[in-house]
Amino acid sequence: MENINTRIRAYMASDNEKLSTIWLDASLSAHAFIGEERLREQQRLIETTYLPDSETWVACQSGEPIGFISLVDSFIGGLFVAPHYQMQGIGRILVGHAMALKEELRLEVYVDNHRALAFYQTLGFEELSRRAIDDDGLPFETVQLRLKS
């Protein structure tokens, strides 16, 4: 899929360091409420488990990764765009690519990540449920969303 000089391609092991940096930079902005120390701890899991074990698609401009979406079946495990490239339609392109591959998409997002929640709602995702505690047992409310084709 291509749009506005953005090309989507499959993840390669050589992307790991760059995508991990994109994840951390975007997370520090979007998930500041979690705290930098915890995010840096989670970064290692991103590098060793989530990126290699997921179906990950990478958005590139001029051959350089600028964002990615990671899928586990039809669940979006992560959608991250480098802060400098946010608000330019890259996230929309990545979700569109994933939607072309799946009949439906599901995800979970922190309620306090207002920008992401609004983004997904704009794309037509509908709320399924909420949880008061996140996967790490911390008191950060999440909302589960679904988009059907």
Contact map, one row per residue, 1 for C-alpha under 8 A:
11100011000000000000000000000000000000000000000000000000000000000000000000000000000000000000000010000000000000000000000000000000000000000000000000000
11111111000000000000000000000000000000000000000000000000000000000000000000000000000000000000000000000000000000000000000000000000000000000000000000000
11111110000000000000000000000000000000000000000000000000000000000000000000000000000000000000100000000000000000000000000000000000000000000000000000000
01111100000000000000000000000000000000000000000000000000000000000000000000000000000000000000000000000000000000000000000000000000000000000000000000000
01111110000000000000000000000000000000000000000000000000000011000000000000000000000000000000000000000000000000000000000000000000000000000000000000000
01111111000000000000000000000000000000000000000000000000001111000000000000000000000000000100000000000000000000000000000000000000000000000000000000000
11101111100000000000000000000000000000000000000000000000001110000000000000000000000000000000000000000000000000000000000000000000000000000000000000000
11000111110000000000000000000000000000000000000000000000111100000000000000000000000000000000010010000000000000000000000000000000000000000000000000000
00000011111000000000000000000000000000000000000000000000111100000000000000000000000000000000000000000000000000000000000000000000000000000000000000000
00000001111100000000000000000000000000000000000000000001110000000000000000000000000000000000000000000000000000000000000000000000000000000000000000000
00000000111110100000000000000000000000000000000000000011110000000000000000000000000000000000000000000000000000000000000000000000000000000000000000000
00000000011111110000000000000000000000000000000000000000000000000000000000000000000000000000000000000000000000000000000000000000000000000000000000000
00000000001111110000000000000000000000000000000000010000000000000000000000000000000000000000000000000000000000000000000000000000000000000000000000000
00000000000111111000000000000000000000000000000000000000000000000000000000000000000000000000000000000000000000000000000000000000000000000000000000000
00000000001111111110000000000000000000000000000000000000000000001000000000000000000000000000000000000000000000000000000000000000000000000000000000000
00000000000111111111000000000000000000000000001000100000000000000000000000000000000000000000000000000000000000000000000000000000000000000000000000000
00000000000001111111100000000000000000000000001000000000000000000000000000000000000000000000000000000000000000000000000000000000000000000000000000000
00000000000000111111110000000000000000000000000000000000000000001000000000000000000000000000000000000000000000000000000000000000000000000000000000000
00000000000000111111111000000000000000000000000000000000000000001011000000000000000000000000000000000000000000000000000000000000000000000000000000000
00000000000000011111111100000000000000000010011000000000000000000000000000000000000000000000000000000000000000000000000000000000000000000000000000000
00000000000000001111111110000000000000000000000000000000000000000000000000000000000000000000000000000000000000000000000000000000000000000000000000000
00000000000000000111111111000000000000000000000000000000000000000110000000000001111000000000000000000000000000000000000000000000000000000000000000000
00000000000000000011111111100000000000000010000000000000000000000000000000000001110000000000000000000000000000000000000000000000000000000000000000000
00000000000000000001111111110000000000110010000000000000000000000000000000000000000000000000000000000000000000000000000000000000000000000000000000000
00000000000000000000111111111000000000000000000000000000000000000000000000000000011000000000000000000000000000000000000000000000000000000000000000000
00000000000000000000011111111100000000000000000000000000000000000000000000000001111000000000000000000000000000000000000000000000000000000000000000000
00000000000000000000001111111111000000100000000000000000000000000000000000000000000000000000000000000000000000000000000000000000000000000000000000000
00000000000000000000000111111111001100100000000000000000000000000000000000000000000000000000000000000000000000000000000000000000000000000000000000000
00000000000000000000000011111111000000000000000000000000000000000000000000000000001000000000000000000000000000000000000000000000000000000000000000000
00000000000000000000000001111111000000000000000000000000000000000000000000000000000000000000000000000000000000001010000000000000000000000000000000000
00000000000000000000000000111111111000000000000000000000000000000000000000000000000000000000000000000000000000011000000000000000000000000000000000000
00000000000000000000000000111111111100000000000000000000000000000000000000000000000000000000000000000000000000000000000000000000000000000000000000000
00000000000000000000000000000011111000000000000000000000000000000000000000000000000000000000000000000000000000010000000000000000000000000000000000000
00000000000000000000000000000011111101100000000000000000000000000000000000000000000000000000000000000000000000000000000000000000000000000000000000000
00000000000000000000000000010011111111100000000000000000000000000000000000000000000000000000000000000000000000000000000000000000000000000000000000000
00000000000000000000000000010001011111110000000000000000000000000000000000000000000000000000000000000000000000000000000000000000000000000000000000000
00000000000000000000000000000000001111111000000000000000000000000000000000000000000000000000000000000000000000000000000000000000000000000000000000000
00000000000000000000000000000000011111111100000000000000000000000000000000000000000000000000000000000000000000000000000000000000000000000000000000000
00000000000000000000000100110000011111111110000000000000000000000000000000000000000000000000000000000000000000000000000000000000000000000000000000000
00000000000000000000000100000000000111111111000000000000000000000000000000000000000000000000000000000000000000000000000000000000000000000000000000000
00000000000000000000000000000000000011111111100000000000000000000000000000000000000000000000000000000000000000000000000000000000000000000000000000000
00000000000000000000000000000000000001111111110000000000000000000000000000000000000000000000000000000000000000000000000000000000000000000000000000000
00000000000000000001001100000000000000111111111000000000000000000000000000000000000000000000000000000000000000000000000000000000000000000000000000000
00000000000000000000000000000000000000011111111100000000000000000000000000000000000000000000000000000000000000000000000000000000000000000000000000000
00000000000000000000000000000000000000001111111111000000000000000000000000000000000000000000000000000000000000000000000000000000000000000000000000000
00000000000000000001000000000000000000000111111111100000000000000000000000000000000000000000000000000000000000000000000000000000000000000000000000000
00000000000000011001000000000000000000000011111111110000000000000000000000000000000000000000000000000000000000000000000000000000000000000000000000000
00000000000000000000000000000000000000000001111111110000000000000000000000000000000000000000000000000000000000000000000000000000000000000000000000000
00000000000000000000000000000000000000000000111111111000000000000000000000000000000000000000000000000000000000000000000000000000000000000000000000000
00000000000000000000000000000000000000000000111111111100000000000000010000000000000000000000000000000000000000000000000000000000000000000000000000000
00000000000000010000000000000000000000000000011111111111000000000000010000000000000000000000000000000000000000000000000000000000000000000000000000000
00000000000010000000000000000000000000000000001111111101000000000000000000000000000000000000000000000000000000000000000000000000000000000000000000000
00000000000000000000000000000000000000000000000011111110000000000000000000000000000000000000000000000000000000000000000000000000000000000000000000000
00000000000000000000000000000000000000000000000001111111000000000000011100000000000000000000000000000000000000000000000000000000000000000000000000000
00000000001000000000000000000000000000000000000000101111100000000000011110000000000000000000000000000000000000000000000000000000000000000000000000000
00000000011000000000000000000000000000000000000000110111110000000001111000000000000000000000000000000000000000000000000000000000000000000000000000000
00000001111000000000000000000000000000000000000000000011111000000001110000000000000000000000010000000000000000000000000000000000000000000000000000000
00000001111000000000000000000000000000000000000000000001111100001111100000000000000000000000010000000000000000000000000000000000000000000000000000000
00000111100000000000000000000000000000000000000000000000111110001111000000000000000000000100010000000000000000000000000000000000000000000000000000000
00000111100000000000000000000000000000000000000000000000011111111110000000000000000000000000000000000000000000000000000000000000000000000000000000000
00001110000000000000000000000000000000000000000000000000001111111100000000000000000000000000000000000000000000000000000000000000000000000000000000000
00001100000000000000000000000000000000000000000000000000000111110000000000000000000000000000000000000000000000000000000000000000000000000000000000000
00000000000000000000000000000000000000000000000000000000000111111000000000000000000000000000000000000000000000000000000000000000000000000000000000000
00000000000000000000000000000000000000000000000000000000000111111100000000000000000000000000000000000000000000000000000000000000000000000000000000000
00000000000000100110000000000000000000000000000000000000011110111111000000000000000000000000000000000000000000000000000000000000000000000000000000000
00000000000000000000010000000000000000000000000000000000011110011111000000000000110010000000000000000000000000000000000000000000000000000000000000000
00000000000000000010010000000000000000000000000000000000011100001111100000000011110000000110000000000000000000000000000000000000000000000000000000000
00000000000000000010000000000000000000000000000000000001111000001111110000000111100000000000010000000000000000000000000000000000000000000000000000000
00000000000000000000000000000000000000000000000000000001110000000011111000011111000000000000011001000000000000000000000000000000000000000000000000000
00000000000000000000000000000000000000000000000001100111100000000001111100011110000000000000000000000000000000000000000000000000000000000000000000000
00000000000000000000000000000000000000000000000000000111000000000000111111111100000000000000000001000000000000000000000000000000000000000000000000000
00000000000000000000000000000000000000000000000000000110000000000000011111111000000000000000000000000000000000000000000000000000000000000000000000000
00000000000000000000000000000000000000000000000000000010000000000000001111100000000000000000000000000000000000000000000000000000000000000000000000000
00000000000000000000000000000000000000000000000000000000000000000000001111110000000000000000000000000111110000000000000000000000000000000000000000000
00000000000000000000000000000000000000000000000000000000000000000000001111111000000000000000000000000000111000000000000000000000000000000000000000000
00000000000000000000000000000000000000000000000000000000000000000000111101111110000000000000000000000000111100000000000000000000000000000000000000000
00000000000000000000000000000000000000000000000000000000000000000000111100111110000000000000000000000000001100000000000000000000000000000000000000000
00000000000000000000000000000000000000000000000000000000000000000001111000011111000000000000000000000000000000000000000000000000000000000000000000000
00000000000000000000000000000000000000000000000000000000000000000011110000011111100000000010010000000000000000000000000000000000000000000000000000000
00000000000000000000011001000000000000000000000000000000000000000011100000000111110000000010000000000000000000000000000000000000000000000000000000000
00000000000000000000011001000000000000000000000000000000000000000111000000000011111011000110000000000000000000000000000000000000000000000000000000000
00000000000000000000011011000000000000000000000000000000000000000110000000000001111111000000000000000000000000000000000000000000000000000000000000000
00000000000000000000010011001000000000000000000000000000000000000000000000000000111111000000000000000000000000000000000000000000000000000000000000000
00000000000000000000000000000000000000000000000000000000000000000000000000000000011111000000000000000000000000000000000000000000000000000000000000000
00000000000000000000000000000000000000000000000000000000000000000100000000000000111111110100000000000000000000000000000000000000000000000000000000000
00000000000000000000000000000000000000000000000000000000000000000000000000000000111111111110000000000000000000000000000000000000000000000000000000000
00000000000000000000000000000000000000000000000000000000000000000000000000000000000011111100000000000000000000000000000000000000000000000000000000000
00000000000000000000000000000000000000000000000000000000000000000000000000000000000011111100000000000000000000000000000000000000000000000000000000000
00000000000000000000000000000000000000000000000000000000000000000000000000000000000001111111100000000000000000000000000000000000000000000000000000000
00000100000000000000000000000000000000000000000000000000001000000010000000000000100011111111110000000000000000000000000000000000000000000000000000000
00000000000000000000000000000000000000000000000000000000000000000010000000000011100001001111111000000000000000000000000000000000000000000000000000000
00000000000000000000000000000000000000000000000000000000000000000000000000000000000000001111111100000000000000000000000000100000000000000000000000000
00100000000000000000000000000000000000000000000000000000000000000000000000000000000000001111111110000000000000000000000000000000000000000000000000000
00000001000000000000000000000000000000000000000000000000111000000001100000000010000000000111111111000000000000000000000000000000000000000000000000000
00000000000000000000000000000000000000000000000000000000000000000000100000000000000000000011111111100000000000000000000000000000000000000000000000000
00000000000000000000000000000000000000000000000000000000000000000000000000000000000000000001111111110000000000000000000000000000000000000000000000000
10000001000000000000000000000000000000000000000000000000000000000000000000000000000000000000111111111000000000000000000000000000000000000000000000000
00000000000000000000000000000000000000000000000000000000000000000000101000000000000000000000011111111100100000000000000000000000000000000000000000000
00000000000000000000000000000000000000000000000000000000000000000000000000000000000000000000001111111111100000000000000000000000000000000000000000001
00000000000000000000000000000000000000000000000000000000000000000000000000000000000000000000000111111110000000000000000000000000000000000000000000000
00000000000000000000000000000000000000000000000000000000000000000000000000000000000000000000000011111110000000000000000000000000000000000000000000000
00000000000000000000000000000000000000000000000000000000000000000000000001000000000000000000000001111111100000000000000000000000000000000000000000000
00000000000000000000000000000000000000000000000000000000000000000000000001000000000000000000000000111111100000000000000000000000000000000000000000011
00000000000000000000000000000000000000000000000000000000000000000000000001000000000000000000000000100111110000000000000000000000000000000000000001111
00000000000000000000000000000000000000000000000000000000000000000000000001110000000000000000000001100111111000000000000000000000000000000000000001110
00000000000000000000000000000000000000000000000000000000000000000000000001110000000000000000000000000001111100000000000000000000000000000000000111100
00000000000000000000000000000000000000000000000000000000000000000000000000111000000000000000000000000000111110000000000000000000000000000000000111000
00000000000000000000000000000000000000000000000000000000000000000000000000011000000000000000000000000000011111000000000000000000000000000000011110000
00000000000000000000000000000000000000000000000000000000000000000000000000000000000000000000000000000000001111101001100000000000000000000000011110000
00000000000000000000000000000000000000000000000000000000000000000000000000000000000000000000000000000000000111111000100000000000000000000001111000000
00000000000000000000000000000000000000000000000000000000000000000000000000000000000000000000000000000000000011111100100000000000000000000001111000000
00000000000000000000000000000010100000000000000000000000000000000000000000000000000000000000000000000000000001111100000000000000000000000001100000000
00000000000000000000000000000110000000000000000000000000000000000000000000000000000000000000000000000000000011111111100000000000000000000000000000000
00000000000000000000000000000000000000000000000000000000000000000000000000000000000000000000000000000000000000111111110000000000000000000000000000000
00000000000000000000000000000100000000000000000000000000000000000000000000000000000000000000000000000000000000001111111000000000000000000000000000000
00000000000000000000000000000000000000000000000000000000000000000000000000000000000000000000000000000000000010001111111100000000000000000000000000000
00000000000000000000000000000000000000000000000000000000000000000000000000000000000000000000000000000000000011101111111110000000000000000000000000000
00000000000000000000000000000000000000000000000000000000000000000000000000000000000000000000000000000000000000000111111111000000000000000000000000000
00000000000000000000000000000000000000000000000000000000000000000000000000000000000000000000000000000000000000000011111111100000000000000000000000000
00000000000000000000000000000000000000000000000000000000000000000000000000000000000000000000000000000000000000000001111111111000000000000000000000000
00000000000000000000000000000000000000000000000000000000000000000000000000000000000000000000000000000000000000000000111111111100000000000000000000000
00000000000000000000000000000000000000000000000000000000000000000000000000000000000000000000000000000000000000000000011111111000000000000000000000000
00000000000000000000000000000000000000000000000000000000000000000000000000000000000000000001000000000000000000000000001111111000000000000000000000000
00000000000000000000000000000000000000000000000000000000000000000000000000000000000000000000000000000000000000000000000111111100000000000000000000100
00000000000000000000000000000000000000000000000000000000000000000000000000000000000000000000000000000000000000000000000111111110000000000000000011110
00000000000000000000000000000000000000000000000000000000000000000000000000000000000000000000000000000000000000000000000010011111000000000000000011100
00000000000000000000000000000000000000000000000000000000000000000000000000000000000000000000000000000000000000000000000000001111100000000000001111000
00000000000000000000000000000000000000000000000000000000000000000000000000000000000000000000000000000000000000000000000000000111110000000000001111000
00000000000000000000000000000000000000000000000000000000000000000000000000000000000000000000000000000000000000000000000000000011111000000000001110000
00000000000000000000000000000000000000000000000000000000000000000000000000000000000000000000000000000000000000000000000000000001111100000000111100000
00000000000000000000000000000000000000000000000000000000000000000000000000000000000000000000000000000000000000000000000000000000111111000000111000000
00000000000000000000000000000000000000000000000000000000000000000000000000000000000000000000000000000000000000000000000000000000011111000011110000000
00000000000000000000000000000000000000000000000000000000000000000000000000000000000000000000000000000000000000000000000000000000001111111111110000000
00000000000000000000000000000000000000000000000000000000000000000000000000000000000000000000000000000000000000000000000000000000001111111111110000000
00000000000000000000000000000000000000000000000000000000000000000000000000000000000000000000000000000000000000000000000000000000000011111100000000000
00000000000000000000000000000000000000000000000000000000000000000000000000000000000000000000000000000000000000000000000000000000000011111100000000000
00000000000000000000000000000000000000000000000000000000000000000000000000000000000000000000000000000000000000000000000000000000000011111110000000000
00000000000000000000000000000000000000000000000000000000000000000000000000000000000000000000000000000000000000000000000000000000000011111111000000000
00000000000000000000000000000000000000000000000000000000000000000000000000000000000000000000000000000000000000000000000000000000000111001111100000000
00000000000000000000000000000000000000000000000000000000000000000000000000000000000000000000000000000000000001110000000000000000000111000111110000000
00000000000000000000000000000000000000000000000000000000000000000000000000000000000000000000000000000000000001110000000000000000011111000011111000000
00000000000000000000000000000000000000000000000000000000000000000000000000000000000000000000000000000000000111100000000000000000011111000001111100000
00000000000000000000000000000000000000000000000000000000000000000000000000000000000000000000000000000000000111100000000000000011111000000000111110000
00000000000000000000000000000000000000000000000000000000000000000000000000000000000000000000000000000000011110000000000000000011110000000000011111000
00000000000000000000000000000000000000000000000000000000000000000000000000000000000000000000000000000000011110000000000000001111100000000000001111100
00000000000000000000000000000000000000000000000000000000000000000000000000000000000000000000000000000001111000000000000000001111000000000000000111110
00000000000000000000000000000000000000000000000000000000000000000000000000000000000000000000000000000001110000000000000000011100000000000000000011111
00000000000000000000000000000000000000000000000000000000000000000000000000000000000000000000000000000011100000000000000000001000000000000000000001111
00000000000000000000000000000000000000000000000000000000000000000000000000000000000000000000000000100011000000000000000000000000000000000000000000111
